[in-house]
């Protein structure tokens, strides 16, 4: 795993009293439930770090010594099959938590899609704090419940939905996953590549490109660039996602 770049000590010291309070991701993160005194205890064990696009956050099979809370940017989580094929199991954004459910080793790999900032905690210290802070434990339980529901929806998407339904579902879900990034009505930002979308949806790159082109030709979306699009007919996109169109 690449060494994470830690913010300079003097910078971290100057920000220590206000960093958590002023963090834009706090409202969407597990730490948002903490009172100021408890937040200070969390801040005392944090290491604020940064990744460049393409850097590894975790590698499958490495010792799971740390947990992470993303504060900006986006991350892909994936597993590699023995023959080298990649299955992306999720895209993570500001407010998402990484690594707590791992055993002694990370069961997945995680890499930055774009520049990322995050809070890093030693797992032993974080788990000890969870036992002392009921609000943090409850917030993590709520997050785990949400992630279980998301996993069940992903199983439905991969197991039963057609290619266009998968694409439509993905586009509808993405803005809610990335709430910290300002977006105008109907505007969707795609930090990931077509290949990454394909590996997440169980499709080929060609199928992803073809289905996006079909949605464009039907007037449902407008492709602004490789990483941006505009939804012109949200109701129809929703019908497509639900298999009604």
PyMOL commands that set and color helices and strands:
alter all, ss='L'
color gray80, all
select helices_A, chain A and resi 9-15+19-22+26-28+30-33+36-44+123-132+134-160+163-177+194-201+205-217+234-241
alter helices_A, ss='H'
color red, helices_A
select strands_A, chain A and resi 5-6+47-51+56-58+66-72+75-80+86-92+97-98+109-112+116-122+187-189+221-225+228-231
alter strands_A, ss='S'
color yellow, strands_A
deselect
rebuild
show_as cartoon
